[in-house]
Amino acid sequence: MKRVAMLGIKHLEQCLILETRSDPHPWGRDNWLRSLRDDHCLGLWEGTELLAISCYCLVLDEVSLLNIVVDADSRGQGVGRRLLTEGLEWMQQFGGARCLLEVRLSNTVARSLYSALGFAEDGIRKNYYPLGDGFEHAVLMSADLPLGG
């Protein structure tokens, strides 16, 4: 049975392993340390296996989705959707009323998920994401919380 739970510093190594094997451009150790210490991070677990991570920052009533990582073997099974919707419901408890995010222009799967949940594309942030040989644009998206509400 899959469960969602808060993450903390003690989960650092599991977060690094999951993201390194799931993302060609993973966060570094320092990013994870800061986020696990200062932000709101959730994990979706199956038993002792970490399948997905989402991290959020809250400033006043504005939530920023900082990172979402889904294990490659768990994609297409609703894991990302579940973690994002539960995470944003959780952030509402802290006063979150709107969510902002950036997503790689080339990440059509994530963009489709965000659109299906009610996120609108607001613009482009040029040369935002590093690539091995340059940079990729980010699509800026936002939605009011609760999603679909």
Rosetta blueprint (number, residue, H / E / L):
1 M L
2 K E
3 R E
4 V E
5 A E
6 M E
7 L L
8 G L
9 I H
10 K H
11 H H
12 L H
13 E H
14 Q H
15 C H
16 L H
17 I H
18 L H
19 E H
20 T H
21 R H
22 S H
23 D L
24 P L
25 H L
26 P L
27 W L
28 G L
29 R H
30 D H
31 N H
32 W H
33 L H
34 R H
35 S H
36 L H
37 R H
38 D H
39 D L
40 H E
41 C E
42 L E
43 G E
44 L E
45 W E
46 E E
47 G L
48 T L
49 E E
50 L E
51 L E
52 A E
53 I E
54 S E
55 C E
56 Y E
57 C E
58 L E
59 V E
60 L L
61 D L
62 E E
63 V E
64 S E
65 L E
66 L E
67 N E
68 I E
69 V E
70 V E
71 D L
72 A H
73 D H
74 S H
75 R L
76 G L
77 Q L
78 G L
79 V H
80 G H
81 R H
82 R H
83 L H
84 L H
85 T H
86 E H
87 G H
88 L H
89 E H
90 W H
91 M H
92 Q H
93 Q L
94 F L
95 G L
96 G L
97 A L
98 R E
99 C E
100 L E
101 L E
102 E E
103 V E
104 R E
105 L L
106 S L
107 N L
108 T H
109 V H
110 A H
111 R H
112 S H
113 L H
114 Y H
115 S H
116 A H
117 L L
118 G L
119 F L
120 A E
121 E E
122 D E
123 G E
124 I E
125 R E
126 K E
127 N E
128 Y E
129 Y E
130 P E
131 L E
132 G L
133 D L
134 G E
135 F E
136 E E
137 H E
138 A E
139 V E
140 L E
141 M E
142 S E
143 A E
144 D E
145 L L
146 P L
147 L L
148 G L
149 G L
